[in-house]
Amino acid sequence: MILADIKKINQRIYELDTNINRNSKVIFVAAIIICLKTNKDFRDSSKLTTLIDFNSSEIKPIDQLIKFANDGIDGIELQPETKEAVKNSFKLISGVNTNLDRDRFLFQKFLKDFISNDFSAITPSDLFFETLYMEIDKKAEKSDAGIVLTPIFIAQLMIDLADIDYKKDVIADLCSGTGLFSLLAYSKMLADMDADYNTNKITKEESNYYHKKLLNSIIANDNEPKMVTLCLANFLLKSLNNNLIYCKDVLNLEKSSFKIDDERLQPTKAILNPPYEDNYKPVEIIEKNINLIKDGSNNNKVVVIVPPQKFGQKKEIFSRILNISTLEIVIKTQDDLFVESGKAQPASIFVFNTSKPHKKDDVIHYYDFTDTGYVYLKDSGLVDKNKTYEDKKTYLLKKIKEGNKKAISNTEFIRTWEKFYDVNKEIETDAQIDPSKIKTNKEEADITLENVTIKKMLLEKQKLIDSVGNNFKDEDGSFEKYIVNILSED
């Protein structure tokens, strides 16, 4: 479905109820889709709109729709907490909380049009709810705040960084929101599998086996009922296993929580964007994800986007994280990535490998991806204005894969006496941290790119000083001129 049609859906809901809030809008659409996916008869628009009595003076039409959605929920396999959360979220759109059916003729027309036109236009590759939610977000008042979703282009990058293998991986999306990471991970695995089949790398029998396996390879969890409802609607659209959607505090999840037919399912990759507010314990959530997927395998990874200073603020927990996993990659993202939230801090992407503890001689690779090509436009959000993002992402992934940044970087900065005080803002560097010092050393726990860069500069400067035995002589006056130039700058 194209963006223009999603915008029209948003506008048509507004015409039903001019005071409806953003969360109720998406729950309303989710309720309709849950009806259509759990009862195929309803895909005939006349069926649902005939069963709903639009002239009833006892039960409002919107409440009748909610009843059909609840019936659909009762007819599918769901975790008990998930079922309760979804039903509770429907209360947001009840007749006492919205005026969706104020004009009953218009309400009936909306349902018919959505079933006949909009629902059939949603394709398997669409990120329908994510686009709808973000479109509504742009027009939401601050008092009508909702969940801040991960921009789709960054979420896709995080999927790429997870090195997902469709043959063996089970993906944990445990701060799922709408289930964006779930959908992208599933699409990635499905595309890779189809590519292998089309190039004769797997047989038809193997393809059938993996098709079935992939439907049970995504585990989602969120403790916010509205988000669980949207995630369920997304799972229904993709035909993923609804019984692998949980509604719990992520910190209370255990490995034994994940089961299919009483057989435990072991997640191998976790991809998440935890809440950033300290009272939601983002670093503890990261530690929990690492513990949940750690099983002794070599390529189990946790990919997370979070403000880097969070680790330094929780040194004790960060130390525990490094005792069970290796921090391999840090990618600094643009400062306005979550600008629409009005309060989110600049964040970086971190890649942890759970195969072994972090040692002090392990190298952390830092990358600067603040120039993604996306720019923030007030009325449109983040936009790939010049269509350069894919090229920039490809270049970043090439650097990460090859591991030798200096061989393919545009510039290589070498500190000299003439550049003694220079700050190379484009620097992409390697760093090492000593996990045994994290608890007690504030500088060691500060893993922001800025701090790592400063420490690298100090080391380079000390090497220059040591190289002349602390007896530097400015024989040609170049260093003095350099200092004068710096002091004379505005």
Secondary structure by P-SEA (a helix, b strand, c coil): ccaaaaaaaaaaaaaacccccaaaaaaaaaaaaaaaaacccccaaaaaaaacccccccccaaaaaaaaaaaaaaaccccaaaaaaaaaaaccccccccccccaaaaaaaaaaaaaaccccccccccaaaaaaaaaaaaaccccccccccccaaaaaaaaaaacccccbbbbbccccccaaaaaaaaaaaaaaaaaaaaaccccaaaaaaaaaaaaacbbbbbccaaaaaaaaaaaaaaccccccccccccccccccccccccbbbbbcbbbbcccccccccaaaaaaaaaaaaccccccbbbbbbcccccccccaaaaaaaaacccccbbbbcccccccccccccbbbbbbbbccccccccbbbbbbbcccccbbbbcccccccccccaaaaaaaaaaaaaaccccccccbbbbbcccccccccccccccccccccccccccccccccaaaaaaaaaaaaaaaaaaaaccccccccaaaaaaaaaaaacc
